[in-house]
Amino acid sequence: MKYDVIIIGGGIVGLATALQIQKANPGLKIRLIEKEKTLAQHQTGHNSGVIHSGLYYKPGSLKATNCIRGYHLLLDFCQTHHVPHEICGKIVVATEPHELPLLQNLLVRGEQNGLTGLKKLSKEELKEHEPHVNGLAGFFVPQTGIVDYTQVALKYGELLQQHGAEIIVGERVTNIQPHAGEWQVITDQNTYPTRLVINCAGLYSDKVAALTTENLNMKIIPFRGEYYKLKKEKEHLVKNLIYPVPDPNFPFLGVHFTRMAKGGVEAGPNAVLAFRREGYKKTDIRFSELAETLAWPGFQKVAAKYWRTGLGEMYRSFSKAAFTKALQKLIPEIQENDLAEGGAGVRAQACSRNGGLVDDFLILEEEHVINVCNAPSPAATSSLAIGETVAALALKRF
């Protein structure tokens, strides 16, 4: 059977893309292929569950426009389909004098991105939002919320199937080949002819892109983010979400506190190089993948630039005391024995050959292929907007 569109990857971005294509053109024959036995197993299933507001991203960038559009689409979707969620807001906190101008810059960026109701907070006003927080100043972001993204993704999948799309799990794509003016997507079990391939393979998006694209000038570098959970008796220390001022030179937000949609409070994450692409534990190593990362010229330049930051992150990964100390900057009452081992996620971060960590979403087009090559946070919040963006590119071909 021939398909109009085959989407590779059953995470939240692949599912949202399929959903938006189906919505725009219900007559198209769509198949989504996922290598795991169930959907949403990797970045989606290991997500911190934050509905992002669009605060951090460069005005006019794909991240900014898709996050803000995606935020509203996601809320509408959750309300329509009864997916539990909550818009609780968050505070961003400066704990050091040198962070105060960065805090102000972030506030201005949020306003440039169209956020309303941002409220500056003095040291005393911070305590009104989060009684246990320590900070010199901060601001409140009303648009931030919490949701279980696995539930969102599974609902996307359910709707897709209800309206005629086919979802196949447990098949890994091994090749994509031209055939009679179209393409064949070859898995470890079957061959599927299609008019258009859309690659939403997340941690392996560069590998899938390389099947159809010569001289791909980016590689996915996997960064693991590790979390602790606050013990039940200490959950009262955090009411909602507490974030530090991020380092503007590093594409991660720093350790923070997140009340979870499914209960409990997470503390983290750090950001350490993962030694395999799906390496959720420190002991997970795939030497071929690690060697590829270390040999990539872009990663070598990133490592040379950020080695001090990287060593600090690695130290916190192995030292609970150091992790606790980082958290104490925000909540001084937190003690090492208040923290229980939590989960971890791996972020698929694209890195260019010349040494840049790609800051924006990256979508590459070929005649019969669309590759979503960089979709880290806030991709889950932005999923329906990214899906719209990719669907618009796809539908020009039909």
C-alpha positions in Angstrom: 0.0 0.0 0.0 1.3 3.4 -0.9 1.2 6.3 1.5 1.1 10.1 0.9 3.1 10.8 4.1 5.3 8.7 6.3 6.4 10.2 9.6 9.4 8.7 11.4 9.2 9.1 15.2 6.4 8.6 17.6 7.3 11.3 20.1 5.1 14.4 20.7 6.5 16.3 17.7 6.0 13.5 15.2 2.5 12.8 16.5 1.5 16.5 16.5 2.9 16.9 12.9 0.8 13.9 11.8 -2.3 15.4 13.5 -1.9 18.8 11.9 -1.4 17.3 8.4 -4.5 15.1 9.0 -6.5 18.1 10.2 -5.5 20.3 7.2 -6.0 17.5 4.6 -8.1 14.6 5.9 -7.8 12.8 2.6 -4.1 12.1 2.8 -3.0 8.6 3.7 -0.6 8.9 6.7 1.5 6.4 8.5 3.7 7.0 11.5 6.5 4.6 12.4 7.9 4.3 15.9 10.8 2.0 16.8 9.8 1.4 20.4 6.8 -0.8 21.4 4.9 2.2 22.7 4.7 5.9 21.8 6.4 8.8 23.6 9.2 6.7 25.1 12.2 9.1 24.9 12.3 12.9 25.2 8.5 13.1 25.5 8.2 10.5 28.2 11.2 11.9 30.2 9.9 15.5 30.0 9.8 17.7 33.1 6.1 18.5 32.3 6.4 22.3 32.1 4.1 24.3 29.8 6.6 27.0 28.8 5.5 30.6 28.2 8.1 31.6 25.5 10.0 33.8 27.9 13.6 32.8 27.0 13.8 32.7 23.3 15.1 35.2 20.8 12.2 37.4 19.5 11.2 36.3 16.0 13.0 32.9 16.3 11.2 29.6 15.5 11.4 28.8 19.2 9.7 32.1 20.3 7.0 32.1 17.6 6.2 28.4 17.9 6.3 28.3 21.7 3.9 31.2 22.1 1.5 29.8 19.4 2.0 26.3 20.7 1.2 27.4 24.3 -2.3 28.6 23.2 -2.9 25.6 20.9 -1.9 23.2 23.7 -4.2 24.8 26.3 -7.1 24.6 23.8 -6.3 21.0 23.1 -6.1 20.0 26.8 -9.3 21.8 27.6 -11.1 20.3 24.6 -9.9 16.7 25.2 -9.9 16.8 29.1 -6.2 16.3 29.5 -5.4 17.4 33.1 -3.2 20.5 33.3 -2.8 23.7 35.4 -1.5 27.2 34.7 0.1 28.0 38.0 2.8 30.5 37.0 6.4 30.5 38.0 9.0 32.8 39.5 12.5 33.6 38.1 14.9 34.5 40.9 18.2 36.3 40.9 20.4 35.1 43.8 23.6 37.1 43.0 24.1 40.8 42.3 25.6 40.1 38.9 22.3 38.3 37.9 20.2 41.5 38.4 20.9 43.0 34.9 20.4 39.5 33.4 17.1 39.3 35.2 16.0 42.7 33.7 17.1 41.6 30.2 15.0 38.4 30.6 12.0 40.5 31.6 12.4 42.7 28.6 12.7 39.7 26.3 9.5 38.2 27.7 7.7 41.5 27.0 9.2 41.6 23.4 7.8 38.0 22.9 4.3 39.3 23.8 4.0 38.0 27.4 1.6 40.1 29.5 1.3 40.3 33.3 5.0 39.8 34.0 5.4 41.3 37.5 8.7 42.4 39.1 9.2 41.1 42.6 11.3 42.5 45.4 13.1 40.3 47.9 10.0 40.5 50.1 7.5 40.0 47.3 9.3 36.8 46.3 8.4 35.3 49.7 4.7 36.0 49.0 4.9 33.6 46.0 7.3 31.1 47.5 7.8 31.6 51.2 11.0 29.5 51.4 12.8 31.0 48.4 16.0 33.0 48.7 16.7 35.8 46.2 17.6 39.4 45.8 14.8 40.1 43.2 12.8 38.3 40.6 9.7 38.3 38.6 6.5 36.3 38.2 5.4 34.7 34.9 1.7 34.0 34.9 1.7 32.0 31.7 3.7 28.9 32.9 1.9 25.7 33.7 2.3 21.9 34.2 1.0 18.9 32.3 1.9 15.2 31.7 3.2 15.3 28.1 2.9 11.5 27.8 -0.8 11.9 28.2 -0.9 14.7 25.7 1.1 12.6 23.1 -1.1 9.5 23.6 -4.2 11.6 23.1 -2.7 12.9 19.8 -2.1 9.2 18.8 -5.7 8.2 19.7 -7.2 11.0 17.6 -4.9 10.2 14.7 -6.1 6.6 14.6 -9.7 7.6 15.1 -9.5 9.6 11.9 -7.8 7.0 9.8 -4.0 7.5 10.2 -2.0 4.3 10.8 0.5 4.1 13.6 3.0 1.2 13.6 5.2 0.6 16.7 8.2 -1.8 17.2 9.7 -1.1 13.7 13.0 0.7 13.3 13.7 2.6 10.1 17.0 1.3 8.5 17.0 3.1 5.2 15.2 5.5 2.9 15.6 5.0 -0.9 14.3 6.7 -4.0 12.1 4.4 -6.1 10.2 5.2 -9.3 10.0 8.9 -8.6 8.9 8.4 -5.0 10.6 7.0 -1.8 10.7 3.8 0.0 10.9 3.8 3.8 12.6 0.5 4.8 12.3 -0.8 8.3 13.8 -3.9 9.9 10.5 -5.7 9.0 8.8 -4.0 6.0 9.1 -1.6 3.1 6.6 1.2 2.7 6.3 3.4 -0.5 5.5 7.1 0.1 5.4 10.4 -1.6 6.8 12.3 1.3 9.0 11.4 4.3 9.0 13.5 7.5 11.8 12.8 9.9 10.9 13.5 13.6 13.3 11.0 15.0 14.5 13.1 17.9 17.7 11.7 19.3 18.4 9.9 16.0 17.1 12.7 13.7 20.5 13.3 12.3 21.0 9.6 11.5 17.7 9.5 9.7 18.5 12.8 7.9 21.8 11.4 6.7 19.9 8.6 4.8 18.7 11.2 2.3 20.9 14.3 2.8 24.6 14.5 1.8 27.0 16.6 3.8 24.8 17.1 6.8 26.5 19.8 8.8 25.1 19.0 12.2 25.1 16.2 14.7 22.9 15.4 17.6 24.8 15.6 20.9 22.9 13.9 23.7 22.9 15.7 27.1 21.4 13.9 30.1 19.4 15.9 32.6 19.2 14.2 36.0 16.6 15.0 38.7 16.1 14.5 42.4 12.6 14.4 43.9 11.8 16.2 47.2 10.7 13.7 49.9 7.0 13.9 50.7 7.5 15.7 54.0 9.6 18.5 52.2 7.2 19.1 49.3 5.7 22.1 51.2 8.9 24.0 50.5 7.8 24.5 46.9 4.4 25.8 45.9 4.8 25.9 42.1 7.8 26.5 39.9 11.0 28.2 40.9 13.7 29.0 38.3 17.1 30.7 38.5 18.4 33.3 36.0 19.9 31.2 33.2 23.5 31.5 32.0 23.0 33.4 28.7 26.0 31.5 27.2 24.7 28.0 28.0 21.6 26.6 26.3 20.2 25.1 29.6 18.1 26.7 32.2 20.0 25.7 35.4 18.7 23.5 38.2 15.2 24.5 39.3 12.1 23.3 41.2 9.0 22.0 39.4 5.8 20.9 40.9 4.7 17.9 38.7 1.2 17.4 37.1 1.2 13.8 38.4 2.2 14.8 41.9 5.5 15.5 43.7 8.2 18.1 43.2 11.3 17.6 41.0 14.6 19.4 41.6 17.0 19.7 38.6 18.1 19.0 36.0 21.8 19.3 35.5 23.2 18.9 32.0 25.9 16.3 31.4 27.1 14.7 28.2 25.3 11.3 27.8 27.6 8.5 26.7 24.9 7.1 24.5 21.9 8.7 22.8 19.4 7.0 25.0 21.7 6.9 28.0 19.4 7.6 31.0 21.8 6.3 33.5 25.5 7.2 34.2 26.4 3.6 33.4 24.7 3.6 30.0 27.5 3.7 27.4 27.6 2.9 23.7 31.2 3.3 22.6 30.4 3.8 18.9 28.0 6.7 19.8 30.4 8.3 22.3 33.3 8.1 19.9 31.2 9.8 17.2 30.3 12.6 19.7 34.0 13.1 20.8 35.2 13.1 17.1 32.7 15.7 15.9 34.6 19.0 15.3 31.7 21.1 16.6 31.6 19.2 19.9 35.3 19.6 20.3 34.9 23.4 20.0 31.9 23.4 22.4 33.9 21.4 24.9 36.9 23.8 24.6 34.6 26.7 25.3 32.4 25.3 28.1 34.8 22.9 29.8 34.6 24.6 33.2 30.8 24.6 33.1 30.8 21.0 31.9 33.1 19.9 34.7 30.8 21.6 37.2 27.8 19.8 35.8 29.6 16.5 35.8 30.7 17.0 39.4 27.1 17.7 40.5 26.1 14.5 38.6 28.3 12.4 40.9 28.1 14.5 44.1 24.7 14.8 45.7 26.2 17.3 48.1 27.2 19.6 45.2 23.7 19.2 43.6 22.2 20.1 46.9 24.4 23.2 47.2 23.2 24.4 43.8 19.6 24.0 44.9 20.3 25.8 48.2 20.9 29.0 46.2 17.2 29.0 45.6 15.9 27.3 48.8 18.5 27.4 51.6 16.5 25.0 53.8 17.0 22.1 51.4 19.3 19.5 52.9 20.9 16.5 51.2 18.7 14.0 53.0 15.6 15.8 51.7 16.3 14.6 48.2 15.5 11.2 46.8 16.8 9.8 43.5 14.6 11.0 40.6 14.5 10.2 36.9 16.5 11.5 34.0 15.9 12.6 30.4 18.2 13.0 27.4 18.0 16.2 25.4 18.7 15.9 21.6 20.9 19.0 21.1 22.0 19.7 17.6 25.6 20.9 17.2 26.9 22.4 14.0 30.2 21.4 12.5 31.8 24.8 13.2 31.1 24.5 16.9 27.7 26.1 17.7 25.0 24.5 19.8 22.1 25.2 17.5 19.9 27.6 19.5 16.7 27.4 17.4 14.5 24.7 16.1 16.0 23.4 12.8 13.9 22.1 9.9 15.6 21.1 6.7 13.8 20.5 3.4 14.6 18.3 0.5 12.3 17.6 -2.4 10.6 14.5 -0.9 11.9 14.8 2.7 11.4 17.2 5.6 13.9 16.7 8.5 13.1 18.1 11.9 16.7 18.2 13.1 16.6 20.2 16.3 13.6 20.2 18.5 14.7 20.3 22.1 12.8 22.2 24.8 10.3 23.9 24.4 9.3 21.4 21.7 6.7 19.7 23.8 4.9 23.0 24.6 5.3 24.0 20.9 4.4 20.6 19.5 1.1 21.6 17.8 2.7 24.8 16.4 5.7 22.9 15.1 3.2 20.5 13.6 1.5 23.4 11.9 4.8 24.7 10.6 5.9 21.3 9.2 2.4 20.6 7.9 2.4 23.8 5.9 5.7 22.8 4.3 4.4 19.3 3.6 1.0 20.4 2.1 2.7 22.5 -0.5 3.7 19.2 -2.1 0.1 18.0 -2.5 
